[in-house]
């Protein structure tokens, strides 16, 4: 899986290939944990939210986007 991040908090232009095992090594507050949270969000949260939304009777694209934003703000409360 490839993760690209541009202009998000301390991550300006990141393009990283994530394998079965990937290590992030760097200085404190350089964005290592932020990358892990973004990976978790895009890999797990979006997938589960998408599946849950499909099960809803009134499922729509705007409803899905709203749920995605809610989950994003839970994981990244001060970053947005």
VENMONOR-V584990 format. One record per residue. N is the residue number from 1. RES is the residue in one small letter. PSI is psi in whole degrees, 0 to 359 (999 if undefined). NEAR is the number of other ideal C-beta (glycine too) atoms within 12 Angstrom. D_CENTER is the distance of its C-alpha to the mean C-alpha in Angstrom with 1 decimal. Layout:
((N;RES;PSI;NEAR;D_CENTER) (N;RES;PSI;NEAR;D_CENTER))
This chain:
((1;x;138;16;12.8) (2;x;136;14;12.3) (3;x;120;26;9.4) (4;x;131;19;10.6) (5;x;131;26;9.9) (6;x;128;12;12.8) (7;x;53;11;14.0) (8;x;110;21;11.2) (9;x;244;21;13.1) (10;x;358;20;14.9) (11;x;112;27;13.2) (12;x;308;14;15.6) (13;x;87;12;15.6) (14;x;133;25;13.7) (15;x;106;13;14.1) (16;x;140;22;13.9) (17;x;123;12;14.9) (18;x;124;22;13.6) (19;x;189;11;16.5) (20;x;320;7;17.7) (21;x;121;6;18.2) (22;x;132;16;16.6) (23;x;137;12;17.7) (24;x;119;21;16.5) (25;x;130;10;19.7) (26;x;180;16;20.3) (27;x;162;9;21.7) (28;x;140;9;20.6) (29;x;31;11;18.1) (30;x;356;16;17.1) (31;x;9;26;13.3) (32;x;310;21;13.3) (33;x;324;20;11.7) (34;x;318;26;9.1) (35;x;319;29;8.3) (36;x;319;22;8.4) (37;x;320;27;6.1) (38;x;317;32;3.3) (39;x;313;28;5.2) (40;x;315;23;5.8) (41;x;309;28;3.2) (42;x;333;25;4.0) (43;x;315;19;7.2) (44;x;309;18;8.5) (45;x;311;26;7.6) (46;x;318;23;7.8) (47;x;312;17;10.7) (48;x;322;19;12.4) (49;x;321;28;12.2) (50;x;314;22;13.6) (51;x;316;15;16.3) (52;x;320;18;17.1) (53;x;322;25;17.5) (54;x;333;17;19.8) (55;x;342;14;21.9) (56;x;144;15;22.5) (57;x;319;8;25.8) (58;x;32;13;24.8) (59;x;129;18;21.6) (60;x;166;13;20.9) (61;x;318;13;18.3) (62;x;325;12;18.4) (63;x;317;20;18.1) (64;x;314;23;14.9) (65;x;318;17;13.5) (66;x;316;18;14.8) (67;x;321;27;13.2) (68;x;315;24;9.7) (69;x;318;19;10.5) (70;x;314;20;12.0) (71;x;322;26;9.3) (72;x;315;23;7.0) (73;x;334;16;10.4) (74;x;316;18;11.0) (75;x;327;25;8.3) (76;x;66;22;9.1) (77;x;325;12;12.7) (78;x;352;9;14.4) (79;x;331;20;12.0) (80;x;999;12;12.1))
